[in-house]
Amino acid sequence: MSQIAPDGEGDTPVDAPASGGREWLGSLLTIALVLGVVAAGWLVSGTRGVERALPTTAAAPMPADAPPPPPVEPVTLRALPPEEAVAINAAVPFSTRPNPAARAFRYAATPAELERAIDCLAAAGYYEAGDDAKGQRAVAQVVINRLRHPAFPKSICGVVFQGSERATGCQFTFTCDGAMGRTPSAAAWERARAVAKSALSGSVYRAVGYATHYHTNWVVPYWSASLDKIAAVDTHLFFRWTGWWGTPGAFRGQPAGGEPAIGQLALLSPAHGSATPTQLADAALGVGLVAASLERETAFLARFDPAVVAKASKLVARDGDIFIVLLDRQSPPDSFAAVALSLCGSREYCKVMGWTQAAMTPGRFPVPESLLRGMSFSYLRNRADSFAKPLWNCAEFKRADSGECMKARAQSVAPPSVAAVKEDASVSSASSIVAPPAPMEDKTEPAAR
């Protein structure tokens, strides 16, 4: 294995402080095919052995017999003690093929999209590498390499948050393991943003070449022996695809489709404050996270005037963690999500069902199927499954995102008579509520989570 000079030699300048002696505090980074893991570590210990990053080489065209781009898989690690993992990783040889530096990447986008991209890249750097410029540069280079490769999404935010809606499918595990409950200081966040800005303005971290995967040396992903190991930066190992898909010619992709607003960043980044109410509620509750953050929930509720939330609903019935509310049709529909969060508090499981017509609002459990068809809003949270989602009746409240709409219910029974509705609604004033034997099936919940 060839050697490279101490960190910084041959790298393009980065507008960020030097990292000497800091730790990477990141959560497990995990990338692609099962993507490795990054635990806290990255001790910067001076000169370390890595494969030399050579000058950029000419990109060869894709051969006619090249296979399709490799698939991107969720994370899978071998169950090994750290000392055994270190020995196994050490036995995997470095590639003897050249490790050329990636071409400079300059992001051309609207100001709003650029700000979103910067903050997504800064979040990846900070949560994966901590307040360490060297580590953040390496993370940023891997993210940009992925954007350019056909196997990955075509936006910075899409790459960073790929799979974050699933607790076991995220590519960078800080997006789904609760790490974002730890908020960086203002100074640390600005340093991470400076590194991200530099990377999106043409700065290249040459040492990792065209790496699309990496992991710390005390874990062993199942993919590690199937890719080319090309560099070691402190305690982390970097990999690229084998064959043509790991050569410069495969990295020709450009951003497409714009940078999405990420709900998980809305409380940290003004550029992501335009995320939909569903995304904001998901961020507040830690949807897709192993542990939700009450601090984030409080911050989400703070976006609404308490008087607006109080006016938006009236509690009609409750059974344990299930609530029936009468919603004010004149209140902003987005405030219904805040109502749900207020009622659910810190409960692990919670369901809120809302109606805007008093005559159609059930006053007891179980709720008749005939009245469910008139439901205006629902919210279901089950943190055991890392699931939380508000839904609106889009025939009543138009939503920009169809994913926020309830599924239409089939007309399986005749509508209730006015007398039956009045009789059912009158129960809301009774002191006793008939409870269901078990939590009802929420038919507005997606079939697959």
Number of C-alpha atoms within 10 A of each C-alpha: 13 11 13 20 14 13 18 15 11 18 15 14 15 22 16 19 14 13 17 14 12 19 18 26 20 26 26 24 26 27 29 24 22 22 29 33 29 28 20 17 18 23 18 20 13 11 13 16 15 22 25 23 24 15 15 16 15 10 12 11 11 13 8 6 6 10 11 9 14 14 10 16 16 18 23 18 15 11 11 13 11 13 11 14 19 17 12 16 19 12 10 13 12 19 17 12 9 16 25 20 23 26 20 18 18 13 19 12 14 11 10 13 21 19 19 25 28 25 28 30 29 25 28 29 31 31 27 29 30 25 25 28 25 25 27 32 28 23 27 28 29 25 27 29 26 26 26 22 22 17 18 21 21 21 24 30 25 22 24 28 22 21 20 22 18 18 21 17 23 28 29 29 32 26 31 27 21 19 20 23 19 10 14 17 10 10 10 15 19 15 21 31 24 20 28 30 24 21 29 23 15 16 24 26 29 26 30 31 31 31 29 26 31 29 24 27 23 20 24 24 23 15 19 24 15 12 18 22 24 27 28 23 23 20 17 19 23 28 28 26 20 14 11 16 20 18 23 24 16 21 21 13 17 16 17 12 8 18 22 17 24 24 24 27 22 20 19 18 18 12 22 25 19 14 18 19 22 19 22 26 26 25 27 25 29 28 30 27 28 17 17 24 21 15 12 23 23 15 13 22 19 11 10 14 11 15 8 15 21 14 14 23 22 14 14 19 25 19 16 11 14 20 21 25 26 25 25 21 16 9 14 12 20 19 24 28 25 26 25 26 24 16 18 20 13 14 13 14 18 22 26 23 25 28 24 20 14 16 18 21 29 29 28 24 20 16 16 12 14 17 16 18 16 17 21 25 28 26 25 21 24 15 20 10 16 21 21 23 22 29 23 26 20 18 11 14 15 13 18 10 11 12 14 20 20 21 17 12 13 7 10 8 8 7 13 14 9 11 9 12 19 17 14 19 18 15 18 19 12 10 7 10 16 13 14 12 8 7 15 12 7 12 12 20 19 11 6 4 12
